[in-house]
Amino acid sequence: MVCGGDWRIAAVGARNVGAVTTVQDVCDQIEAWYPSELAESWDAIGLVVGRPGASVRSILVAVDVTETVVSEAIAQGADLILAHHPLLFGGVTSVSADDAKGRIVHDLIENGIALLVAHTNADSGADGVSDALATALGIDERRALQPTSIGPLDKFVVFVPEGQFEAVLDAMAEAGAGRIGAYERCAFRSPGEGTFRPMPGAEPHIGSVGQTERVAESRLEIVAARKLRSAVVAAMRATHPYEEPAFDIVELAEIPGHLGLGRIGNRGETVTLAEFAEIVARGLPATHHGVRVAGDLARPVRRVAVCGGSGDSLMAAANAAGADVYVTSDLKHHAVSEHLADGGCAVIDVAHYASEFPWCGLVAQRLANTFTASDDNVSVHVSTSVTDPWSHHLRSQS
């Protein structure tokens, strides 16, 4: 069985970023795209196997880490596997090669292959699993179906003399301030005039003790995660030219962010549920599970909600958001039956593997666009091993 669509991306070129790419470089990039703070508390993400300083010239991206996938990585000479599903959950007391997971760990170590996992952080992150699924189904104008809070924020207001504004802004940004969504170094600047009189014992950068000074200054406003407060203040103080900088810290109210589980958006044209189910079947990898549909096949579909992986917990959210249909995986009989009985939107259930596989191509392209060098090109491959566990499907005969 092969996957539907053009899913195989291999040896993709990219821009220059340095001489040698390391395992840590890849870990840092995945953390930047899919921050670990987005992961569920029960999850097991990050670097599982490998030395951070080891060099990386080839990356294999896969949904699951199976013995077949590891064999594929060995055959390709891969230095790192980026997987969506964790290999090890919960406490581990042994990695003996007596079972499949133990053999996988041994094979990875013995062949010098690092293993990096991005799971629920990639589910909630921008350009993550649900975004890739939405793209595969032609869904635009999308937002998170279950937004996460962006966390407590501080707004810093700092008064900086002209000529030192950029240096202070750069220092605060380097400490983590000014990051909003996919943007960094976000700040506001307004001109003004500051006045002060140095007292005896002061060592003023501008002016003299006992003399009132008036200085052209800029008001710098910038936000940062509250957990970074100490680091941002320290960076500002270390760079600000004044002995005693004037600044305010305002604690902002928490608001829903643009990240989170699932996505909801619109298709460019309205189709029937039957027609949209065909689009789903063509847009995702072929599996023996196929595409299961619950709802009136003549129902018009334009607004679509999706969630890669197990998404039964978001059915009510999809309906509340005005979805005509909700596409996800691992739906249970009673949950779907009760949802429809209560007037819920149509539902399409696909294989768990199929709903998450589009992310492999998306993140492979992002990695390929990021990591290469003049003398150390990094190739990125999407695994061709189908890790959906179901191997056959028969229609009922009576």
C-alpha positions, 0 to 999 in steps of 0.5 A, spaced: 500 500 500 502 506 498 500 513 500 495 518 496 498 524 493 505 527 492 508 526 499 515 524 498 520 530 499 527 528 499 534 532 499 530 539 498 535 544 498 535 551 502 539 557 504 545 558 508 545 558 515 552 556 517 558 551 516 555 545 520 548 543 523 548 539 530 542 536 533 542 541 538 541 546 532 535 542 530 532 541 537 532 549 538 529 550 531 523 545 533 523 549 540 522 555 536 516 553 531 513 549 537 515 551 544 515 546 549 510 550 553 505 548 548 505 541 550 500 537 554 503 536 561 503 528 560 506 529 554 514 526 552 517 531 547 524 533 545 530 529 544 529 522 546 536 519 543 542 523 541 548 527 543 546 535 542 553 536 539 553 531 534 553 533 526 546 532 522 547 532 514 540 528 513 533 528 517 528 523 516 521 525 518 515 520 520 509 520 524 511 514 528 518 511 530 517 504 529 522 498 527 521 499 520 522 507 520 528 506 524 531 501 518 529 506 513 533 511 517 539 507 517 538 505 510 538 512 508 544 514 512 540 519 516 543 522 523 536 524 526 529 522 526 524 527 527 517 524 529 510 526 531 509 520 536 513 519 542 517 513 543 517 512 550 511 514 555 511 514 562 516 512 567 522 507 563 526 502 568 529 498 562 531 499 555 533 492 554 532 489 547 527 484 549 521 488 546 520 493 540 522 499 543 528 497 547 530 494 540 529 501 537 533 505 542 539 500 541 538 501 533 538 508 534 544 509 538 548 503 535 547 507 528 548 514 531 541 516 529 538 522 534 531 522 535 527 528 536 519 528 538 514 534 537 507 531 539 502 536 542 506 542 542 506 541 534 499 539 535 497 546 538 503 550 534 503 555 528 504 551 522 503 544 526 499 538 525 492 541 524 494 547 520 497 542 515 491 538 515 487 544 513 492 546 508 491 539 505 483 540 505 483 547 502 481 550 508 483 558 508 482 564 513 483 559 519 484 560 526 485 555 532 478 551 534 480 551 542 485 557 543 490 556 548 492 562 553 498 566 551 500 566 558 501 572 563 505 578 559 508 584 562 508 591 558 515 594 559 515 602 558 522 605 558 524 612 557 531 612 553 535 618 551 536 619 543 541 615 540 541 609 545 534 607 543 536 601 538 541 598 543 536 598 549 531 595 544 536 590 541 538 588 548 531 587 551 529 583 545 535 578 545 532 577 552 526 575 549 521 581 549 517 583 543 515 576 541 508 576 538 506 570 534 511 569 528 514 576 529 520 578 534 523 585 536 516 588 536 516 595 540 513 602 539 517 608 540 514 615 541 518 622 542 518 626 548 522 630 553 525 627 560 527 632 565 531 630 572 536 633 577 542 629 579 543 629 587 550 629 590 553 622 590 550 621 583 554 619 577 550 622 571 551 619 564 548 626 562 548 633 566 552 635 572 550 634 579 545 639 582 543 642 575 536 641 572 537 637 565 532 636 559 533 631 555 530 628 548 528 621 550 524 616 546 518 612 550 519 604 548 514 600 549 515 592 549 511 586 551 514 580 554 512 573 558 512 575 565 516 569 566 522 573 563 521 579 567 528 579 571 532 577 564 528 583 561 530 588 566 537 586 567 538 586 559 535 593 559 539 596 565 545 593 563 544 597 556 541 603 558 546 609 559 542 612 565 545 610 572 537 610 574 533 608 568 526 610 568 521 605 567 514 602 568 512 594 568 504 593 567 501 586 568 497 585 562 490 581 562 491 574 560 487 573 553 486 567 548 492 566 543 492 564 536 495 558 537 491 552 540 488 545 538 484 544 532 483 549 526 477 552 523 476 556 517 473 556 510 473 553 503 473 557 497 467 554 494 461 550 497 460 543 496 456 537 498 458 533 504 459 527 499 463 531 495 467 534 500 468 527 503 471 525 496 476 531 497 478 528 504 479 521 500 484 524 495 487 529 499 490 524 505 494 518 504 490 512 503 489 507 509 485 501 510 481 505 515 478 509 509 474 515 510 467 515 514 462 520 514 456 521 519 451 526 516 446 528 511 450 527 504 447 533 501 448 538 506 452 544 504 459 544 506 464 551 506 466 552 513 470 546 516 473 544 522 479 539 523 483 536 528 489 532 527 489 526 531 484 524 536 479 529 536 473 527 539 473 532 545 473 538 540 466 536 537 462 540 541 467 546 539 467 545 532 459 545 532 459 551 536 464 555 532 459 554 526 462 548 522 458 545 517 463 538 518 468 536 523 474 532 520 478 528 525 480 521 528 479 516 533 471 518 534 467 513 538 460 510 536 456 513 542 460 520 542 458 521 534 451 518 535 449 523 541 453 529 537 448 528 531 442 527 535 443 533 538 443 537 532 451 537 531 455 538 524 457 533 520 463 529 522 468 525 518 473 520 521 479 518 518 485 514 520 489 517 525 496 516 521 492 519 515 490 526 519 497 527 522 501 525 516 501 532 512 505 535 517 511 531 515 511 534 509 510 541 512 515 540 517 520 537 512 520 543 507 521 548 513 527 544 515 530 544 508 529 551 508 532 552 514 538 548 514 544 547 509 551 550 509 556 551 503 560 545 505 555 541 509 548 540 505 542 538 510 537 533 506 530 532 509 526 526 507 519 524 509 518 517 511 515 512 506 514 507 511 506 507 512 505 506 520 498 506 520 497 499 524 491 497 520 493 492 514 486 490 511 479 492 511 473 488 509 466 491 507 460 487 511 457 482 507 450 482 510 
